[in-house]
Amino acid sequence: MVSSNANALGIIFPNSYDNLVPELAGLRLMASIPFAGRYRIIDFILSSMVNCGIDNVSMVVRENYHSLMDHLGSGREWDLTRKNGGLNIIPPYSERNIKVYNGRVEALASILSFLKKQKEKYVVMSDANIAVNFDFNALLEAHIESGADVTIAYTEDEIPQGLMQSNDIRDQYYTFTIEDGRIKKIYMNSKAPGVQNLSMNIYVLNREQFVDQINRAYVRGYTHFERDVLAPQLKKYNIRAFKYEGYRARICDMKSYFDENMRLLEDENLEALFGGNQIYTKIRDDNPTRYINGSKANNVLVADGCVIEGEVENSILFRGVKVGKGAKVKNCILMQDTEVSENADMEYVITDKNVRIGGGKRLKGNDSFPVYVAKNRTV
């Protein structure tokens, strides 16, 4: 793990886009959604920051943050248990002037006093709806070399259907017109077809200038940083774009969650996401997975602690999953401690944590509409 200070502090918004996946984020937030067998979505951005030497990270949460606090703990797995800096989770009402925020400006205004006291020169901000092994040092270097006031990371992608179909004003997304690396226009919730310059909602800014911008925006009653602060000042400020071309998994709805997990069954995608810097997560001491005589497994991603007695194909099994004798699991995502009883038959199913599928039960969805079984349910 890199221990050098990147002269930047990190701010993460774990609740962004919760409403896109209400099934998975009903009792947790977007950042806490399990992904890729043993991780949570937050692990990727947080590990990327730590790997680039950012050791002062604050998370401004809005609601349903208990699962996030349980997962992150003191930040020990990410080497963020420190006297100075480290991991700082800021819930609403933790101080007199902190409230449940509606937009990024309100969230940041609630921690202005904290930001003013910090020593780092730069601020790196990010949401937590994208699983990505991101090089924040490359972003910082590009920002410094260009002399930009703000640098925003983006990808060249078609706008996901899940984003375009959202009716919640908090689920805003942004596309850009870019000329010579400079952002000339910001579009909010564009429906344009084809490949667009789609924001990753990852930003780097000078801390002192940033504090001044947020202070002035909050006094004027603004709520959204991109819409109310950046977009009207594109001519005044040098706001530049940083193109990211690496592997990314953007979670926008249940279908994208299912598809992005399934993509990791292909070796090249798994290597692209995990082949760079290490991704850290909460440690759960468990036995290696056991494959009992007579079991079959084909093209699977299986975490530790599982016991396989039946047949598993094209599926992702999180920690502690049990598949009983005679059971068939195909094209499924089974989260932690799911138990599939004997002779059950499952295809295109997503189970949340601690689900029990009864003996002989049949559950079948399809690739465009997988069946979802909520946490702690018995079928």
C-alpha positions as CSV (number, residue, x, y, z in Angstrom):
1,M,0.0,0.0,0.0
2,V,1.3,3.4,-0.9
3,S,1.9,5.6,2.2
4,S,3.1,8.8,0.6
5,N,0.9,11.9,0.8
6,A,-0.5,13.0,-2.5
7,N,-1.1,16.5,-1.1
8,A,-4.8,15.9,-1.7
9,L,-7.8,15.0,0.6
10,G,-10.6,12.9,-0.6
11,I,-14.4,13.5,-0.3
12,I,-16.8,10.7,-1.2
13,F,-20.6,10.9,-1.5
14,P,-21.8,7.3,-0.8
15,N,-25.5,8.0,-1.2
16,S,-25.4,9.3,-4.8
17,Y,-27.8,7.4,-7.1
18,D,-29.4,5.3,-4.4
19,N,-32.7,5.7,-6.1
20,L,-31.5,3.9,-9.2
21,V,-31.4,0.6,-7.4
22,P,-34.1,0.8,-4.7
23,E,-34.2,-3.0,-4.3
24,L,-30.5,-3.1,-3.3
25,A,-30.3,0.3,-1.6
26,G,-33.5,0.1,0.4
27,L,-31.7,-0.7,3.7
28,R,-28.2,0.3,2.6
29,L,-26.7,3.0,0.4
30,M,-25.2,2.7,-3.1
31,A,-21.6,2.5,-1.8
32,S,-22.5,-0.5,0.3
33,I,-24.0,-2.7,-2.4
34,P,-22.1,-6.0,-2.7
35,F,-20.1,-6.5,-5.9
36,A,-17.8,-9.0,-7.5
37,G,-18.0,-11.8,-5.0
38,R,-16.4,-10.2,-1.8
39,Y,-16.4,-6.5,-2.3
40,R,-18.6,-3.5,-1.9
41,I,-18.8,-0.7,-4.4
42,I,-17.1,1.7,-2.0
43,D,-14.0,-0.5,-1.9
44,F,-13.0,0.5,-5.4
45,I,-12.9,4.3,-5.1
46,L,-11.6,4.2,-1.6
47,S,-8.8,1.7,-2.5
48,S,-7.9,3.8,-5.5
49,M,-7.5,6.9,-3.4
50,V,-5.4,5.1,-0.8
51,N,-3.2,3.5,-3.4
52,C,-2.4,7.0,-4.8
53,G,-1.4,8.3,-1.4
54,I,-4.6,10.0,-0.4
55,D,-4.8,9.2,3.3
56,N,-7.3,11.8,4.5
57,V,-10.7,10.7,3.2
58,S,-14.2,12.0,4.3
59,M,-17.5,10.4,3.5
60,V,-20.5,12.7,3.7
61,V,-23.5,10.4,4.1
62,R,-27.2,11.2,3.9
63,E,-29.1,8.1,5.1
64,N,-29.0,4.3,5.5
65,Y,-25.3,4.5,6.4
66,H,-25.2,1.9,9.1
67,S,-24.1,-0.9,6.7
68,L,-21.3,1.4,5.4
69,M,-20.1,2.1,8.9
70,D,-20.1,-1.7,9.7
71,H,-18.2,-2.4,6.5
72,L,-15.5,0.3,6.8
73,G,-15.1,0.2,10.6
74,S,-12.1,2.3,11.6
75,G,-10.6,2.0,8.1
76,R,-8.0,-0.4,9.2
77,E,-8.1,-2.6,6.0
78,W,-7.4,0.6,4.0
79,D,-4.6,1.8,6.3
80,L,-6.8,4.7,7.3
81,T,-6.6,4.3,11.1
82,R,-4.6,7.4,11.8
83,K,-4.3,10.2,14.4
84,N,-4.2,12.9,11.6
85,G,-6.4,12.4,8.6
86,G,-7.5,8.9,8.0
87,L,-11.1,7.9,7.5
88,N,-13.8,10.4,8.5
89,I,-17.5,9.4,8.2
90,I,-19.8,12.4,8.5
91,P,-23.5,11.5,9.1
92,P,-26.3,14.1,9.2
93,Y,-26.9,15.8,12.5
94,S,-23.5,14.8,13.8
95,E,-23.0,18.5,14.4
96,R,-25.4,21.3,14.9
97,N,-25.0,22.8,11.4
98,I,-25.1,19.4,9.5
99,K,-28.4,18.3,8.0
100,V,-29.7,15.9,5.4
101,Y,-28.6,17.4,2.2
102,N,-30.3,17.6,-1.2
103,G,-27.3,18.4,-3.4
104,R,-23.6,18.5,-3.3
105,V,-23.4,22.2,-2.4
106,E,-25.4,21.6,0.8
107,A,-23.4,18.6,1.7
108,L,-20.1,20.4,1.3
109,A,-21.4,23.6,3.0
110,S,-22.0,21.5,6.1
111,I,-18.2,20.6,6.3
112,L,-16.7,23.9,5.3
113,S,-15.2,24.5,8.8
114,F,-13.5,21.1,8.5
115,L,-12.2,21.8,5.0
116,K,-10.8,25.2,6.1
117,K,-8.7,23.5,8.7
118,Q,-7.1,20.9,6.4
119,K,-3.5,21.3,5.1
120,E,-3.7,19.6,1.7
121,K,-3.6,21.8,-1.4
122,Y,-6.1,19.9,-3.4
123,V,-9.5,18.3,-3.0
124,V,-10.5,15.1,-4.9
125,M,-14.3,14.4,-4.9
126,S,-16.1,11.3,-6.1
127,D,-19.4,9.5,-6.0
128,A,-19.4,5.7,-5.3
129,N,-21.6,4.2,-8.0
130,I,-18.7,3.1,-10.3
131,A,-16.4,0.1,-9.7
132,V,-13.1,1.3,-11.1
133,N,-9.4,0.9,-10.4
134,F,-8.7,4.6,-10.8
135,D,-5.3,6.4,-11.0
136,F,-5.9,9.6,-9.0
137,N,-2.2,10.5,-9.3
138,A,-2.6,10.7,-13.1
139,L,-5.7,12.9,-12.6
140,L,-3.8,15.2,-10.2
141,E,-0.8,15.4,-12.5
142,A,-3.0,16.4,-15.4
143,H,-4.7,19.0,-13.3
144,I,-1.5,20.5,-12.2
145,E,0.2,20.5,-15.6
146,S,-2.8,22.1,-17.3
147,G,-3.1,24.9,-14.7
148,A,-6.9,24.1,-14.5
149,D,-9.2,25.5,-11.9
150,V,-11.2,22.3,-12.0
151,T,-10.5,18.9,-13.7
152,I,-13.4,16.4,-14.3
153,A,-12.9,12.8,-15.2
154,Y,-15.1,11.5,-18.0
155,T,-15.6,8.4,-20.2
156,E,-16.7,8.1,-23.8
157,D,-19.9,6.0,-23.4
158,E,-23.5,5.9,-24.4
159,I,-25.7,7.2,-21.7
160,P,-27.0,4.1,-19.7
161,Q,-30.8,3.5,-19.8
162,G,-30.9,3.4,-16.1
163,L,-29.7,7.0,-15.9
164,M,-32.1,8.3,-18.6
165,Q,-35.1,6.6,-17.1
166,S,-34.7,8.0,-13.6
167,N,-37.3,10.6,-12.5
168,D,-35.6,11.7,-9.3
169,I,-34.0,15.1,-9.5
170,R,-31.2,14.0,-7.3
171,D,-30.0,11.4,-9.9
172,Q,-28.5,14.0,-12.2
173,Y,-25.9,13.1,-14.7
174,Y,-23.7,15.3,-16.9
175,T,-22.3,15.2,-20.4
176,F,-19.8,17.6,-21.9
177,T,-18.8,19.4,-25.1
178,I,-15.0,19.4,-25.0
179,E,-12.6,21.5,-27.2
180,D,-8.8,21.1,-26.8
181,G,-9.2,19.5,-23.4
182,R,-11.4,22.3,-22.0
183,I,-15.1,21.8,-21.2
184,K,-17.1,24.3,-23.2
185,K,-20.6,23.2,-22.2
186,I,-22.2,21.0,-19.6
187,Y,-25.5,19.3,-20.3
188,M,-27.7,18.0,-17.5
189,N,-29.6,14.8,-18.0
190,S,-29.1,14.8,-21.8
191,K,-31.1,12.2,-23.8
192,A,-28.8,12.4,-26.8
193,P,-28.2,9.1,-28.6
194,G,-24.8,7.6,-29.3
195,V,-21.4,7.9,-27.6
196,Q,-21.2,11.0,-25.3
197,N,-18.6,12.5,-23.0
198,L,-20.1,11.2,-19.8
199,S,-19.0,12.5,-16.5
200,M,-17.7,10.1,-13.9
201,N,-18.4,12.7,-11.2
202,I,-14.8,12.6,-10.2
203,Y,-13.3,16.1,-9.6
204,V,-10.0,17.7,-8.5
205,L,-9.8,21.3,-7.3
206,N,-7.6,23.7,-5.3
207,R,-8.9,23.4,-1.8
208,E,-8.9,27.1,-0.9
209,Q,-10.6,28.1,-4.1
210,F,-13.0,25.3,-3.6
211,V,-14.0,26.4,-0.1
212,D,-14.6,29.9,-1.5
213,Q,-16.8,28.6,-4.3
214,I,-18.9,26.5,-1.9
215,N,-19.3,29.3,0.6
216,R,-20.6,31.7,-2.1
217,A,-22.8,29.1,-3.7
218,Y,-24.5,28.2,-0.4
219,V,-25.1,31.8,0.5
220,R,-27.0,32.2,-2.8
221,G,-29.1,29.1,-2.1
222,Y,-27.6,26.9,-4.7
223,T,-27.7,23.1,-4.2
224,H,-26.0,21.4,-7.1
225,F,-22.2,21.9,-7.7
226,E,-22.2,21.0,-11.4
227,R,-25.4,22.7,-12.4
228,D,-25.3,25.8,-10.2
229,V,-21.5,26.5,-9.7
230,L,-19.6,25.0,-12.7
231,A,-22.0,25.3,-15.6
232,P,-22.6,29.1,-15.3
233,Q,-18.8,29.8,-15.0
234,L,-17.3,27.8,-17.8
235,K,-16.0,31.0,-19.4
236,K,-14.6,32.4,-16.1
237,Y,-12.9,29.3,-14.9
238,N,-10.5,26.9,-16.7
239,I,-12.5,23.7,-16.3
240,R,-10.8,20.8,-18.1
241,A,-11.6,17.2,-18.9
242,F,-9.6,14.1,-18.1
243,K,-10.5,11.1,-20.3
244,Y,-10.5,7.8,-18.5
245,E,-10.2,4.8,-20.8
246,G,-9.7,1.9,-18.3
247,Y,-12.2,-0.6,-17.1
248,R,-15.3,0.6,-15.3
249,A,-18.6,-0.8,-14.1
250,R,-21.3,1.9,-13.7
251,I,-24.3,0.8,-11.6
252,C,-27.4,2.5,-12.9
253,D,-30.2,-0.1,-12.3
254,M,-30.8,-3.7,-11.5
255,K,-30.0,-4.8,-15.0
256,S,-26.7,-3.0,-15.1
257,Y,-25.8,-4.4,-11.7
258,F,-26.5,-7.9,-13.0
259,D,-24.6,-7.3,-16.3
260,E,-21.6,-5.7,-14.7
261,N,-21.2,-8.6,-12.3
262,M,-21.6,-11.1,-15.0
263,R,-18.9,-9.4,-17.1
264,L,-16.4,-10.3,-14.5
265,L,-16.8,-14.0,-15.4
266,E,-14.6,-13.1,-18.5
267,D,-11.0,-13.3,-17.6
268,E,-10.0,-10.2,-19.5
269,N,-12.6,-8.1,-17.6
270,L,-11.6,-9.5,-14.2
271,E,-7.9,-8.7,-15.0
272,A,-8.8,-5.2,-16.2
273,L,-10.5,-4.4,-12.9
274,F,-8.2,-6.1,-10.5
275,G,-5.0,-6.4,-12.4
276,G,-3.6,-3.0,-11.4
277,N,-3.4,-1.7,-7.8
278,Q,-4.9,-3.9,-5.1
279,I,-8.5,-3.4,-4.1
280,Y,-9.0,-3.7,-0.3
281,T,-12.1,-4.8,1.6
282,K,-13.3,-5.9,5.0
283,I,-11.6,-9.1,6.1
284,R,-13.8,-12.1,7.0
285,D,-11.7,-15.0,8.2
286,D,-13.2,-18.1,6.7
287,N,-12.4,-21.5,5.2
288,P,-11.6,-22.0,1.6
289,T,-14.5,-23.0,-0.6
290,R,-15.3,-26.7,-0.6
291,Y,-16.5,-28.6,-3.6
292,I,-18.1,-31.8,-2.4
293,N,-17.8,-35.1,-4.4
294,G,-20.4,-35.0,-7.2
295,S,-20.6,-31.2,-7.5
296,K,-20.1,-29.4,-10.7
297,A,-18.9,-25.8,-11.3
298,N,-18.4,-24.2,-14.7
299,N,-17.4,-20.5,-15.3
300,V,-18.0,-19.3,-11.8
301,L,-16.6,-16.6,-9.5
302,V,-16.7,-18.0,-6.0
303,A,-15.6,-16.3,-2.7
304,D,-14.2,-18.0,0.3
305,G,-16.4,-19.9,2.8
306,C,-18.7,-21.5,0.2
307,V,-19.8,-25.1,0.2
308,I,-20.9,-26.5,-3.2
309,E,-22.6,-29.9,-3.4
310,G,-24.8,-29.2,-6.5
311,E,-24.3,-27.7,-9.9
312,V,-23.2,-24.1,-10.4
313,E,-22.8,-22.5,-13.8
314,N,-22.1,-18.9,-15.0
315,S,-22.7,-17.5,-11.5
316,I,-21.1,-15.3,-8.8
317,L,-21.2,-16.6,-5.3
318,F,-20.3,-14.3,-2.4
319,R,-18.8,-15.5,0.9
320,G,-20.5,-18.3,2.8
321,V,-22.9,-19.4,0.1
322,K,-24.1,-23.0,0.3
323,V,-25.5,-24.9,-2.6
324,G,-27.2,-28.2,-1.6
325,K,-27.0,-31.6,-3.2
326,G,-29.0,-31.8,-6.5
327,A,-29.5,-28.0,-6.6
328,K,-28.9,-26.2,-9.9
329,V,-27.7,-22.6,-10.0
330,K,-27.2,-21.0,-13.4
331,N,-26.7,-17.3,-14.3
332,C,-27.2,-16.2,-10.7
333,I,-25.7,-13.8,-8.2
334,L,-25.9,-15.1,-4.7
335,M,-24.9,-12.7,-2.0
336,Q,-23.3,-13.5,1.3
337,D,-24.6,-16.5,3.3
338,T,-27.3,-17.5,0.8
339,E,-28.4,-21.1,1.3
340,V,-29.8,-23.0,-1.6
341,S,-31.4,-26.2,-0.4
342,E,-31.4,-29.6,-2.1
343,N,-32.9,-30.0,-5.5
344,A,-33.7,-26.3,-5.9
345,D,-33.5,-24.9,-9.4
346,M,-32.4,-21.3,-10.0
347,E,-31.7,-19.3,-13.1
348,Y,-31.2,-15.6,-13.5
349,V,-31.7,-14.9,-9.8
350,I,-30.2,-12.3,-7.5
351,T,-30.4,-13.1,-3.8
352,D,-29.4,-10.6,-1.2
353,K,-27.7,-11.5,2.0
354,N,-28.9,-14.4,4.3
355,V,-31.5,-15.7,1.9
356,R,-32.7,-19.3,2.1
357,I,-34.1,-21.1,-0.9
358,G,-36.2,-24.1,0.1
359,G,-35.7,-27.6,-1.1
360,G,-37.2,-28.3,-4.6
361,K,-38.1,-24.7,-5.2
362,R,-37.8,-23.2,-8.8
363,L,-36.9,-19.6,-9.4
364,K,-36.4,-18.4,-13.0
365,G,-36.0,-15.0,-14.5
366,N,-34.3,-13.9,-17.7
367,D,-31.3,-11.8,-18.7
368,S,-33.3,-8.6,-19.0
369,F,-35.3,-9.1,-15.8
370,P,-33.6,-11.2,-13.2
371,V,-35.6,-12.3,-10.1
372,Y,-34.6,-10.5,-6.9
373,V,-35.0,-12.0,-3.4
374,A,-34.6,-9.5,-0.6
375,K,-32.3,-9.7,2.4
376,N,-33.2,-12.3,5.1
377,R,-36.1,-13.8,3.1
378,T,-37.0,-17.4,2.9
379,V,-38.5,-18.8,-0.4
